[in-house]
Amino acid sequence: MDQYDRLYRLYETVDTDTLRAYQEVVDLFPPLSSTVGLDQWERARTELDDRKAAVVEAFPDSGEDYAELAANLSRDEAFTALDLYTKYDRTVNVLILDVDETLRSAGDTDNEIPRQTLHSLTEFHERGVPIVVCTGQTLENVKGFMIQGLGNDVVSSGSLSVVYETGNAVFTPGQGADTKRLLYEELDPVVVETFDDVRGRVLSAAPDAVRRGCHLQGNEFNVTIKPNAEVGSDGAVEIIDAALCYFCGLVGEALADAVGVDVAEPALLARSYFASDPEIAAVFDDGGRDHDADIEAAPPAFTDALRRIDVGYYEGDAVELVSLELDKTTGVREALDVLGIEDPFALAMGDSKSDLRVMEWLAESDCGIAAAPAHASEAVLDHVTAQDGLVYEAGQASTVLDIVYGMDLLAE
């Protein structure tokens, strides 16, 4: 009897819905609070053990693994796991995870990583699967909520790595001299000097309204302006649009100083370059800022350096200066090197363009699979759907983690 036949038999003959319900009680509601709670938890644990024992008896060759499948995966998830294992003939040996709108969602999980997802990640850690958290956030932010959610023992174990600020640096506690790799220090000095200059005067030289209405996010390298008003509000949209008009010009001036050549109207040249993004061009138009300079007429040293950087605009949320030579893929490669993973087969989960680059690298290298929430960007959804269709609802990242766990069980 092959694996598909066994799975059909398992899900036709076992009440897996009830089995999973007992497993959820045992996993997520430990006996911590009261005698009544302890009694209920112990009854659930006894019932769970009895039902798993019945599965083991019914499937003598692989009963323990099938009991775990039935207790953790729905029928559809189990068959998806088998399809993936059959297709790739490998199991996942590292997790690469975006955080915001991937593991957690402001609209569906109160911006907290759901308990089921945290439990799944802890289980992967205990089975020896390294975790790479890959985020645009600052290191302090991501360290804080990962320690709160997973515990300091997991975060400091040496098998969890944080790629932060979208690939500017990698932090892997417990790795000695490799604990922190600052990738931005390896950039061209012109780029580094430009970032330092912009960071040093982005607020002090700003128009009064921008200076009063914004603050500088505490990044190590990227330069990010955030609104003082509530993100997404009318006030935040207005002030971030004003900041964008000023910010792009400042970047041009700083870059001209860094390259050390005579550049006429560097602010206008920079606005013209960044206006290749229609959304940014629309903000310039609304703000009455010119952006029609001939970029090709600028000194080559200036335009070459300009092509190495980018300005990110997020309506009502942020304006950010980033390096195009550093991204999540670069950071992930460094993290895998620190973790000693020479032959990765990864699960990459994400929702944005920066996550898509990681997914595409895995696909091109035949070293992983990808998953995304249903609200991810269109390009990400197109890629994930075309690859394996691992699309999940907001706040339900644990369903994909369960599928990956199922691949392990089936491989055994």
N, C-alpha and C positions, 0 to 999 in steps of 0.2 A: 504494500500500500504506500503510495507516494505522499509527499507532504500535503499536496492539495486535497487529496482524498481524506487524509487524517484531519485536516482543518475542517472540512465539511462535516465530518463525523463529530468532531468536538463541539462545534457550534450548533449542530442539530440535536445533540443528545444531552448537553449540559446547559443548565440555567445560568448562562454567563452574566446576564444582567444582574441577578441577585449576587452572584459571586463577586462581581466588580463593586457592587454597593458595599459589601462587607469589607473588601479590601480598602476601599476609600475611608471607611470609618476607622479601621485599624491604622492606616497610614497618617491620616490628617487630624484625627481627634484622639491624641494619646491621653492616657489616664492620669491627669495632673491635678484636677481641681477638687474632687469630692469622692466620697465613698460610693454614692449613687453612680457617678460618672465612671468610676473604676469598675463597678459591677457590670454596667452596660458595655463597657469596652471589652471586658474579659469574656462576656457572653458572645460578643461579635467575633472576638479572636478565636474562641472555641468553634463557633459555627464555620468560620472561614477555614480553619484547619481541617475540620471534618469534610467540608466540601472539596477542598484541594486533595485530601486523601482519596476521595472517591474518584477524582480525575486520574490520579496516579495509578489506582487499581485498574481503571478502564483502559489506560494506555501504558502498558507495562514497559515498553521499550524506551519511552521518552516522557513518562508521566509527569515528572517534576517540572520540566520545561513547559509542557502543555498546560499544567495547572497554573503556572505563572502567566502564560498567554491569556488564558480564560479569565484570570483575575485582574488583568491590567488592560487588555485590548478588546475593543468591540470587534464584531465579526469583520466589518469593513477594514478596520485598522489592521487586523491580523493578516487578511489577504493582501493588503497593500504592502505590509512588511515582507510577505513571502514573494510578492512580485519583484520588489526591490532587491531582495537577496538573490533571487533567481537571475535577475538582469545583470547585476554587478558582481555577483559571486564574492562579495566582500561585506564586512560590517564596518560601521563607523568607528573610527578610533580617535576622533577629536571633534569637539563641538565649537563652532565659530558663531557667536551670537551677538547680534545688535540688541540694544535695550529698548530705547524709546519707540513706541508704536510697534514693537516686535514682541518682546517679552512682556511689556506692560503697555497700557494705553490709557491716556488721560480720560478718554470718553467711556471706556468700558471696564477699567480696573482701578479707577481712582488713582491712577499713576503709581500703583503699587504692583510689584510682580506677584501674581496669584500664588497662593500657598501650594497648590498642586504642582505648578511649574517649579517652584523652589524645591519641593520634595523630589521631583524628578531629577533636577540638577544634582542634588545631594546624592541620590542613588547612583547616578553616573560617576560622580567623584569616587564613591566607595567601590565601584567596580573598576577603578583605575583609568577612566576615560578623562583626559585633560580637557579643560574648558578655556577657550579664548573669548573674552568679552571684548567686543569691538564697537567702539562708540565715538561719537563726536564730543562727548562731554569731557570736562576736566577730570584729572585723576582723583582729586579729593572727592568730587561728587560721586563718581562711580565706586570708589573704595568704600564710601560711607554706606551706600545702600546694599552693596554686595556683602559687606560684613554683617549688616543688620539682617539680611535675608538668609545668607548661607552660613554665617558664623566665621569667626576669625581663624579657626582651625583649617577650614576649607580654603579661605582666601590666602592664608600664609603657608599652604601645604607644599608649594613648589610645583604644583600641577595646574595652577590657574594663572593665566596671563591676561593683562589688560592692555589692549591697544586703544589709546585715548587720543583725543583731539584729532580724530579721523586719520590716524596714522603718523602723527608727529613723533610719538614716543611709545615705548613698550615697557610695562612694569610687570615683573614676575617675581613676587616675593619668594625668598628661600633659594635664590639662584646665585648667591654670592656676587661676584663682580658683574654678572649679567642681570642682576635684579632690575636695573633701570638702563635702558638703551635710549639715548636722546638722538633720534634720527635727524632732527632738524639741525644739529650741530655739523652735519656732514654736507649741508647745502652750500651752494656758491656764496661767498662772502657778500656779493652784491645783494642777493636776496635776503640774507640775514640782516644786513645793514638797513635795508628798506623796511623790514618788519620792525626792527628796533626803533627806527626813526618815527614810523607811524604810531607805534605803541606809546612812544614818549610824549607825543604832542597831539594825539587824536582828540582829546577832550580840551586840553588847555588852549588849543588854537581853533576850536570849534565855534561856530556862531552861538550867541547866547542861548537861543532856544534849544539847540542840540545839546549844549553843555549842561543845561539845567534838566533836560528831559531824558537823558540817557546815562548809562553807566558802562564801564568797561568790565567785561567778564574776566575772571581771573585765570586766563590761560597761561601756559608756559610759553607758547610760541604764536599760535594764531592770534589775530587781533579781532576781537568780537565786541561790537556795540549792542547793548540790549536796552530796551525802553524801560523807563521807570514806571510807566503806566502798565496796566494789566495787558499781558500778551494777547494780541488779537483785537483789542478794543479800538475804537475810532481814534482815540488819542495816541495809541501805540502805532497804528498805521501811519498817522500823520507825521509823527516824530521820526520814525524809521525811514520814511520816504525822504524827509529833509536831511537826515543823516547820510543816506546813500548819495545824494547829490554832492554833499560836501566831502564825503569819505573817498569817493573815486578820484576827485581832484587832488586830495592830499596824497593818495598813493602815487599818483603821477609825479608830483613834486618831490616826494621822498625818493622815488626811483631815479629821477634825473640827478639828484644829488649823489646817489650811491654809484651811478655809472661814471660820474665825473666828466660828462661831455656837455657841451652847450646844446640845450633843448629848448626850442621856442614853444611856449604854451604847453608845458607838460600836463597840466591839469585837463586841458581840453583834449589832448591826445589820449589820456587815460580814459576819460569819459567816452570818447569815440570808440575806443577799443572794447570796453566793457558793454557798450550799447549794442554789441552784436547779439546780446541776449534781449529778445523783444520785451520781456517784462521790465528789465532795467531801463531800456530805451523809453518805455511808456512813462516811467517815473521821471526821467529827465525832461520829457516833453511837458508833463504836468507841472514840473517845477520850473519851467522856463530856462533850462540849462542846455546850452549848445552841445552837440555831439557829432559834428559833421567834419572833423578834421581828417586829412589824408594820412593815415597811419604809415603808409609805405614811404612817405616823404620824411619821416622822422629818422634820426641817426640809428643805424643798425644796432648799436650797442644798447640803445634804449628799447627798441622793439623786441630784440632778442630776450632781454630781461623781463619785459612785460609779458611775454608769452609763457614765462615760467610761473606766473602767479595768477590768481583769480580772486574776484570779489563775489561772494555769495550774498544774495538778497533773499530774505524770508519775510514776506509781508507781515507787518505788525509784530515781528518777532526779533529779527536780528539783521545786522550787516556784518560781514566777516571777510577778512583778508586771509587767504590760504595759499599754500604752495601746491602747484600742480605736480611737483616731483615727489610729493609724499601723499599717499592715500591709504585706505584701509588694507588694500592688497599688500602694499609694501610692509605695513605694520604686521599683518598676519604672517608673512613669510619670516619676519624677524622673530615673532613669537614662537613659531614652529621650530625655528632653529634653537632658541633658548630652551624650549621644552624637549628638544632631542627627538622630534618626530620626523624621521627621514623619509617615511613612506606613508604620507597622510591619506586617509579617505575620510573626508570631513562632511559634517552636516553644517551648512551655512544658512542662517536664518536672518532675514532683514527685510526692509521695506523701501529703501531709497536708492538713488543712483549710486551712492558710494558703496552700498552693500552689493549692488548689481555687479560692480567690477570684481568683487571677491568671487561671486557666483560664476561669472564668466571665466575667471582664471581657473577655478576648480573644474569647470566643464571642459575647457581647452586642454587641461592637463590630465583629464580623466582621473581626478583624485577627489571626487566628492559629489554630493547631491545638495539641492537647494530647496528651501521652503520659505513661504511668505504669508503674511496676513492678508485677508481679502481686501483691505483698504490700502495696500501697497501701491506704489506708483505703477502706471500702466506698463512701463518697460520691464519692471521687475516681475509683474504678473505674467507678462508674455513669456519671459524666460522660464519662470518656474513651471508654468502650465505646459510649455513645450517640452520641458525636460521630464518631469515625473508627476506634475499636477499636485504637489504638496502645498495646497492653499488651505489655510485654516481661518476660523473666525477670530475677531479681536479678543484677546485675553485667553485664547485656547492653545497657546504654544505647546502645552503639555501633551496635546494629542499627537503632535509630530514626534515629540520626544518618546512617547509610548511606542510609536511605530518603529523608531530606531531601536528601542529596547527589544521589540519583537523580532527584529532582524537578528539580534544577538542570540535570542532564545532558539530561533529556527536554525541558526548555524550550528548550535550545539547539538 
